[in-house]
Amino acid sequence: MSEAEAVTGAASGVSAAKRGWLRIGSFAAFAGAVAALAAAVAGGITEPTGVATITAVAATVVAYGLVPLALTVAMRQSGLSSWWAVAAALLAAGTWSVAGVLFASPGLAANAPPIFSAFVSSAPSASALWIVVASVEIVRAGMHRWSLVAVAAFVAVLIVGSVLIELSGFDIRKVLVPFGWALWMIDAGRAQRVRTSPAVARPPVAAPMASCANCGAPRRTDGLAFCSDCGLPYGAERK
C-alpha cells in the first residue's frame, strides 16, 4: 500500500482493504447493470441461428445469478452486509447456474428429475429475495440509500408477479424488471464509490466566549453579540 493510499484511507475512515472490496463491488454492480440490459435486448431478438437466445440466457445467468454473488461477497468484505445476504446470493447463483446448464444441455434437461425443474423455476424468486435482502443490509450498514429499498421492492414485486401471473400479449414486466434491476445496480455501484471518497474536512467551529474580554461580565443569554455592562462586542477591549 502506498503512502498516498494510506492517507486517503485514513481521511475517508475506510481501510485500504475495504476500499479495494468497495471498488470490486462497484465494478460488479455496473457489470450487472450492463448484463441485465443486454439480456433484455437479446431476449427480444428473434433470429434463426439462436445466437441471440444463447446471449440472452448467458447474460441472464450473469446479471441475476453470478453478479449478485460477486457483489454480495464484496459488500460483506467491506462491511456493508451480513452473511444473510451472502446466503441469498448463493441461492440465486445456484438456481440460475443450474438453469443455464440445463438450457445448454437439452438432453440433461429431459432426463432431469422433477426436483431440478422446481429448483430452476425458483430462480426468479431467489433473485427477488436477494435484491430485497441486499438493499436492507446496505441501509443497516449506515448508508441511508432508501432509493435502493424502494427500487428493490418494486422489482421484487414485478418478478414474483411474473412468476405467479401470466399476461397475454405484450408483457411490460419484461421491460420494467431489467430496467429496474439495472437502475438498482447503478445506484448500488455509485453508493460504494461514494464510500471510497475521502471525507471533506470541515474547519472547527469556534466556541463562543464565556465572558466579556473587556469587563469580565458573564456572556448574556439572549443571543446578542455585545456586553450588557460595557456595551462592547464580545472579544473587543477598550484601549
Disulfide bonds with the S-S distance in Angstrom:
none
